[in-house]
Amino acid sequence: MKITLKVWRQKDQKSKGAFKTYQHDHVSEDMSFLEMIDVLNEELIKKNEDPIAFDHDCREGICGMCSLYINGHPHGPVQTTTCQLHMRSFKDGQTITVEPWRAKAFPVVKDLVVDRAAFDRIQQAGGYINVNTGGVPDANEIPIPKKKADEAFDAATCIGCGACVAACKNASAMLFVSAKVSQFALLPQGQVERKERAEKMVAQMDAEGFGSCTNTYACEAECPKGIKVANIARMNREYLGAMMTSYEIETDGGGD
Ligand code: FES
């Protein structure tokens, strides 16, 4: 295969970026998208040119690092991660445009690499769950209805790649945050800090500068793990419940 690549090149966070065009004539349809860039980078290095910086780690669809915006879609034309996207999804002679995630809360570090530490800070704001110390509990000691267990597991499959933010016209992180709130809110183990967790994670999400959700469902359509927007509705209920409880406490404490 031969392809034309238009790649966003940006020296650092403060520099102005621009697209640079590369003719790539050594592409196999069996290569992953990242392997295709690897081969191009080898050629650039041989020519003493700066290789294209991009994020990756597991290359197995697990870590969520491979955050590339390809031909107008987070992770490209297939609903999967960039590392699991193969060149057979493109046509011979096609022009492919590659950009970093575009969001104020994800500043560009270099070329296609963005800083997604905002997601880490949101998760840290959620904190840990409280568990009794002691021996390992028996697996069947805490009965969890199958439906709840499945919903919690589905929410927990979010890999925090940020495709939901990149897909959203408002750069909203609500699909990500709601998945993280849901995976604990649905399980008995997550009940102790349930309200505090929702309140703190939403507050941190707002502080990071992510936008609001206006129900376009673009996040669900592009999420490589198929996280459902139903989680956003659950997070809104959790948050509202938390805020109402906080208000009651303040009112009670301020009376008399
Ligand atoms: S590199 Fe880990 S999910 Fe793609």
Residues whose N, C-alpha, C, O or C-beta is under 5 A from the ligand:
A	BS01	FES	H56 D57 C58 R59 E60 G61 I62 C63 G64 M65 C66 T81 C83
